[in-house]
Amino acid sequence: MPVKSINGIKLNYRESGKGDHTVVFTHPVLFDSTVFDPLVSELEDDFRLIILDTHGHGKSEYRAPLNLEEMTDDYHQLLVNLNLSKVTWVGYSVGGMLGMRLAIQH
């Protein structure tokens, strides 16, 4: 799994699939990116998939204190770093909150 240093924090993610459209998956607290594995196997033939380990989960680092605004900025910078300007964001719980903030701010 690739790790990118974004705003001083190492963020872990997986890439899978192929296609012109990118779908980003973000999980809730107390899970990791594997929660989306059943969906990945169903979608990877048609979409490029980015599956994130949210701050402090899986192999992603965290900062203290941690807030949604900083997390949102980190994920925006990750998308910029990956040269992704348009994605479909699929978030579960806090992952959805991050996606909503990204949509509003960017």
N, C-alpha and C positions, 0 to 999 in steps of 0.2 A: 504494500500500500504506500503510495506516495505521501510524503509529509512536506508541507510548505511552511516556511516561517513568515507569518503575516503579523505586522504590528508587534513584533517581539514574541509572538506565541506560535508554537508549532501546531499546525492543524493537519490532522490525518484525514485522508479521503481515499476512496477507491474509484476507479474509472472502469466502465464496462460498456459493452454494446457498440453499436454503430448507427449511423444515421445523421441527418442534418439537424435534427431537433434535439436539444439537451434537456434532460429532466434531472433536477437536483433533489435528493432525498435527505431530510434531517429528522432525527429521532427525538423522542422525549427523554426527560431525565430518567436515570437508572437503567437505560438501555444503551446499546451501541448500534453501529450501522448495520449489523447483521439482522436486525429486526425487519429490514426490508428485503432480505434475500429471496423470499418467495416471489415478490414483485419483480425483482431484478431478473430472475430466470424467465419470467413471462414477457418482459419488455425489451431485453437486450438485443433482440433481433431487429427491432425497429427504431430504437432511440439510443443516443449517447447518454449514458447515465453517470452521474457524479453522486456518490454515496458518502456522506460526511459523518465523521465522529465528532459530535458536538463537544464544545469546551469541557475539559475534565472527564471525558468519557473515552473508552477505547484507548487509542494512542495519542489523542489530542491533549495538549496542555491547557492550563487555565491560569488566569490571573486573579489576584484578590485585591480589592473587591471586584466581583464580576457582575456586570449588568447587561441587560438586553441591548442597550444602545451600543456598547463597545463590541458585543458579539456581532451585532448587525454590521458594524463597520468592518470587522474582521472578515465576515463573509462577503461583503461587497468587494473588499480588496482581493480576496481569493478569486472571486469571479473575474475581476480585472486581470489578475495575474494569469489566469487560465484563458484569457482572451475571449471571455463569454459575455456578450452584451445582452442577449435575450435567452432566458431559460424558463422552463416551467418548474416552479418550486413546490415540492410536495413535503409538507411538514406535519408532524404528529406532535401535538401539544406545544411545547416550547419551540419545536421546529417550525410549527405554523406561525407562531408569534414572530419569529425571526423573518419568515417569508413576508408577512404582512408589513413589517417595518421596512424591509428592503424595497417592497413595491411602493410604499408611500414616500420614502426618501430618495429613491433613485428611479 
